Structure formats: C-alpha cells, structure tokens
C-alpha cells in the first residue's frame, strides 16, 4: 500500500490521480489532500478518500471547508503556505504528487524532499525556478523524482534500460495549441475563451494558455534539462498536432525511440504513482489504422516568441528562469481577466527579463526574491500599458 499526498487535488491532474486511487484501492491510500479554493469539490474528495490532512489557500477557505464537512470528520483542516508544507511532509505519506500550478509548488516540493518523500512531479515550475537546488537536494536525500507531464513521462519510459552515455537527443513534441494555423497578424484578436479551447488536451486554464503561446513547451525544455541531466542544446521541440507521440529520444547509433498513446494524462500519472510497475488501466489504444498521417514541423519562434524567451532563459539559467516563469504567470492571469491582449503576454515577459540583473549561483532566497521582483515588475509593466 502506497500512502499519497496529493497537492492540487481539485485540478485536472489531481482529479485523474484520485480516479486511479479509486480504481486500485488495494494499491493506494490518500493521507493528505491540498487544493486552493474549490472547497465544494475538496469536501467531496475528503468524504470519499478520508485523508488525515486537508489544506486550502487561506483562513476563509478553511472555515468554508469545515462548514461543508460532517462533525464526525476526523480530517485536520490547515491553510496557507504552512499547511501545504505540512501536507507535503506528513509522516504517514510515502509519495507526494505535486500538481499545484505555478511557483506555489516549489516550497512544498522541497519540504517533501527534505522529509524523504518520493515525488511524482506535475509542477514543472519547481524545476524551472530552482532545478539545480531541487535535484541536488533530492540526490542528497535519496529521493526519486518521477515525471508526470506526458512528455517527460514519455522520455523517462524511452530511456528506461538504456545507458545514459548512449543518449544523443531528447525530442519534445508539442500539439501546437489552438492557434498553430492562425496567421500571426490575427493574434491581436484572440480572446481568452478561444485560447482555452485546446484541440487535444483537457487541462487547467493556466496550462492551456501556456500551450497556446508555446510557453508550456519552453518550460518543459528547462524541466527536461534538469530531470534528465542533459544540456539544453540536446533538447529539440517538434510540433506534432496529432498528440499521439508524446515524446522521443535518439541514441548515438541513430536509433529513435518514441512513446505513443492517446492524449489522456491517466497513463503518465499512473506510471509515476506505481513505478516501476504498470497498472492495468485498460485505456484504449490509438486507432492506428484510421488515424492517417502523423505530421511534424519545427516551431515558429517568430510567431510564438514565448518559446524563444524560454530558450533564452534556460540557456542563461541562474535566476532568469524564475523571472521568466513569474512574469508569465502574471501576464497569463492578466490576459484571462481581459486586462491585456494575447500578443502582450510575450512583450511583458521580455521586458521583465530585460530589466532583471541575473544573480549567479543563486541561493533559494535569491530565487524566491527574483520571483517576487519579477511579479512586481510585470504588474507595473501591465499597469503602465
């Protein structure tokens, strides 16, 4: 029996993880659940899975959650940063699924590592912001970080059983999002509702917008660099609209291995939760006989400048990826609230990065300060426009 803490239980990754727990009750138990503000769904999850700890964003949400729980509920309700850290480091937990969105995942993940918990990582921002620190601490603690993103799970599966020194390149595939064929001169007209209509994947709002700008793929390049210990110049992005090949790796003898499947996150989540075993999910296979051609093309960095900005931040490293990530989070939220246009997202990120003085060999405090500074700067840029 593996005891889980699920951070981000009301989001798409968290909900799918709980479906897997429901399918395999003899394999998994839930000891901690953490969400943000969806107390209605969280209360139902608590009733079904009976965790020992439940965490929400703030005191008001905690009061609201308690009011939805029966008096006989034995769950301890916590809130805020300390609550998330408590859920991540809970003594009864074997594995922490980090599925919260954005920079908020960094500190709970570090707390879980310090407590010796294995990590199922669906929060790419943790490695984007502080990849060197996170990986070094995981190695020191003997903690395994297992990827949940479909692309990184695919790479992880493709390198299994092969010698690291034989790896040549990592090829991350991207659907291209909803605007792959939209002319760039029409991007100014894009509304949030259009950008949230992803052609193949069902994801949360922030990740869906990142997919539309291709920032998501840029963050994944930086994440892959740390997860698999390769230089960024050995990581390639290819647009693959069918989303059947989730990613590929090539080896020095010219062999290429690809991981294929339907666009459903349960496979990647289950593999991280059960590794090295595979669970009998009974998911449908791609209909190879009917799907037609699988196509690939290079990304257009002029049309999708967010990817180019991520390449730049990943190449320079230090505190710049944290600045990239923070500015992007602020800009995406502003777009979702109709405060800025779609084309302003990369402009705000670029200007924030240009204003930043990179800190070399940063400490965790330096990274957190870069994150705070970038949010403040990005908000100022938005207000001035």
N, C-alpha and C positions, 0 to 999 in steps of 0.2 A: 504494500500500500504506500503510495507516494502522497505526502501531505503538501498541499499547494497554498500559496498566497497569490491572489490574482489582483494586480493593481491595474485598474481600468476595467472593472468587471462589467460595466454597463455599455462600453463601447463595442464595436464590431468584433475585435479580437477577443475581448473578454467574454462576450456572449457566445462566440463559437467555442471557446475553451470550455465553458460550462456545459455546452452541448456534448462535448467529448466526455467530460466527467459524468454526465448523465448516462451516456452510452456504456461507460465502463466503471460502474460504481465499486467493483471489486479491485480496481487499479488505483483510483484516485479518491482523495478526500479533500475538502476545502476547509482550511483553517482560518483564512483571512480574506476578506473582500474589501476593495477600496474603489470608490467612484468619485465623481466630482459633485454633481448637483441633482442627478436623477434619483431622488430618494424613493420615488414610487417603484421603479424597477429594482433598485437595490433592496428594498424591503421584501419584494417577492423572492429575490435571489437568497436572501437571508433565511426566509421561511423554508425554502426548498433545500438548501445546502448546509444550513446550520453551522456557520463559521463561529469561531470564538471571538474574532475581532471584525468590526466593520468600520470603515473610515470614509468620511466625506470632507468637503472642501473647507467649510467654516462652521462656526458655532451655530449659526442659524439653521444650516442644513442638518447638523447633528440633532438639534431639537426637533426639526421636522421629521427626521428619520425615526427618532424614538417614538414620536406620536403615532407612527404607522405600524409599529411593532407591538405584538401582544405583550401583556405584562409578564407572561411566563417565559419570554425570550431570554435566553442566557447570554446573548451576544453583548460584548463590550463595545460601545459606540465611541469612537475617537474622531478627531478632526484636525485639519491643518497639517503643516509640514511634519510635526512630531508624530501625528497619527499615521501618516504614510510610512514614516521610518519604522514605527513600531510594527506595522503590518509586514514590512519587508524583513525585519529581523526577528520575527516571532519565533520563540523557541521550538514550537511544535511543527514548524514548516521545514520541508526538505528542499523545495524548489519555489522560486519566485518568478511568476510571469509578469514582466514589466510591459504593460500595454497602455500606459497613460500616454497622452500626446504631448510632445514638445519637451522643453528643457525641464519641466517638472519631474521627469523620470530619472534625472541624474542622481540626486541625493538619495532617494530610496534604493536605487540600484547599488550605489556604493555601500549603503548600510547593509544591504543583503549580502554583498561580497564580504564585508568585514565580519559578518555573522556566520560566514562559511556556507551560505546557501548557493546552490547551483541556480543559474539564471537562464530562463527562456526569454530571450530579448526581442521584443517587438517595438521597442522605443529606440529608433536609430539615432535620435538626438543625443543619447547618452555617449555614444562613441564619437559622434561628430564634434561634440563640445570638448570631451576630455578623453579621447581614445587612449593616449599614452598612459595616463594615470589609471584608467579603469582596467586596462589589460595587465599592467604591472601589478596592480593590487589583486586581481583575480589569480594570476600566476603565483604570487606570494602566498595566497590563502588556499591554493589548490582547488579553486572554484572553476567549474566549467561554464562557459557562456555559449549557449546553444541558440542559433539564429531562428527567428520566427518569420521574418519577412520572406515572402515566397522566393524572391531572387536569391537571398543569401542562404536560405534552406536548400535551394537547388544547387548552389555552388558547393555547400557542405556535403551534399549527397554525391556530387560528381567527383569530389576529391577523396572520398572515403576509399581506403585500401590502396591509395597511390602514394608514392614518395613525394614529400614537399619539394625536393630539389628537382623533380621532373616537371613541375608545373611551369607552363610558359605564360599563359594569359588567362585572365578572367573576363568573360563576356556577359555583361548585364543586359538583359532585354527589357525593353520598355514598350508599353502599348502605344505610346504617343499621345494618349489622352483624347479628349473630345475635339480638340482643335488641330489635329495633325494635318488635315487637308484644308483648313480655313486659311484664306490669304492673310498675311500679316497685316495688311492695311485695313482689315476689318476687325482686328483685335480690340480697337478702341470701343467697339460697340458691345463687347462681351459683358453680359450680366452674370451675377453670382449664380442664378438659377441654371443658366446654361453650363457654367463651369462645373457645377455639382452633378451634371448628368454624364457620368463616366460610361464609356461604351462597353466595358467588360467586367469591371470590379465594383463591388459594393463596399465602400469604405466610409470613414468618418469625414466630416466636412473639411477639416484642415488638410488631411492627407489627399483628399480628392482635388482640392485646389492645387496642391503641390504637384500632383500628377498632371494637371492641366498646364502648368507652367514648366514642367520637367524639373522643377527644383527637387522633387522627390527622388529622381534618379541621381541628381547631383549629391544629395545627402547619402544615398546608397553607395555611391563610389567611395566617399570618405569612410563610411562604415565598413565597407569591404576591405579597405586598406588595413584597418586595424584588426578586423575579425580574422583575416587570413594571412596577415603578415607579409603583404606584397607591396611594392612601390606603386604609386598611383599611375605611373606611365605604363604599367602592365594591366591596367583595367580599362576595358573598352565598353562603350554603350552602343547598342543597336536597337533601332525601332523595329518592333515586331508586333503589328497590330492585332494578330490573332490571339496573342497571350496563351499560346499552347506550350511553347518552350519557355520555361521560367528563368533559365539562365544556362550558360555553358562554360566549360573550361577547356583550354587547349594545353597539350603537353609538348615537350621539346621534340618528340618524334613525329609531330604533325597530327596526332590523334586528337579528336574533339569529342567531348562527352557532354550530353545535354540531358536535362531533367525535364520531362514533359508531364502535363496533367491538365485537367480542367481548371478554369480560374475560380478556385474555391480555397479559402485560407485554412480550412479544417485540416487538410493534409499536412501543411507545414507546421501548424500548431501542434498537432498530434505527434509528429515526428520529434519535435523538441521536447514535448512532455514525456514521451516514452522511450527516448533514445537509450540504448541502441536498438531496441525492439521496434517493430512496426505494428500498429494496431489495425485490426480488421474493420476499417471504416466502411467498406463496401461502397466507396464512391464510384460513380460512373467513369468510364474511360473516355478520352476524346474519341469522337467518331471519325477515325482517320479516313475511312472510305468515302465520307461525304464532305469533309471539310475543305477540300480543294487545296490550293497552293498555300504554303507558309512563306510569307514575304519578310524581307529585311531591308532596312535602309539606314544610312547614318543620320544622326540627329542634326537638325539645322540650328546651329548655335546663334545665328543672327535672329532668326525667328523666335527662338526660345533662349533668351540671354541668361535666364536663371541658371541653366545648366553650365554655361560658360563661367558664371560667377562662382559656382560651387567648385568647378575645376580649379579656378584661381585660388580660392580659399584653401582647398585641400592641398594644393601644391606648396603654398607658403606655410600652412599649418600654424603652429603656436596658438595665439588667441584669435586668429582670424576666422576659423570655422565657427567658433562660438558667436562671433559678431554676425557672420552670415546667417546663422540659424535664428538668432534673436530678432534681427531686422526682418527676416522673412516671416516669423510668427506675427510680428506687429503689423506688417504690411498685409498679410493674408486676412487677419481679423478686420482690418480697415476696409478691405475690399468686400468682405462678406457683409459688412454693415453699410455698404454703399457710400463710404467716405472717400474712396479713391477708385480710379478705373483699373481694369485688369492690367493695362500696359504700365501703370505706375508701380506695380509690385517690384519688378527688377530695378527700376530707377531708384526707388527708396533704398533697396538693398545695396546697390552700387554706391550711392552717395554715403551711406553709413559706413561701408567698408573703406571708402576713400578717406574718411575723417579719422579712422582708427589708427593709433600708433601701436604696432604689433609688439607684444611682450614676449621676449624669447624665453624658452624653458619655463613656461608658466606653472605656478602652483595652482592648486584647486581654487584658492582665494582669488588669484589673478583671473582665472577663467570665469568665476562667478561675477567678478567685478566687470569683466568685458561684456558679459551677458546683460548685466544691469545697465551699463553705459549704453550699449547698442540699442536697447529698448527705449531708453530716454531719447537718444539721438533720432531714432527712426520716428518716434512720435512727434518730435519737434519738426522734422522734415515734412511730415504729413500736415501738421498744423500750419506750416508756412506756405504750403502749396494752395 
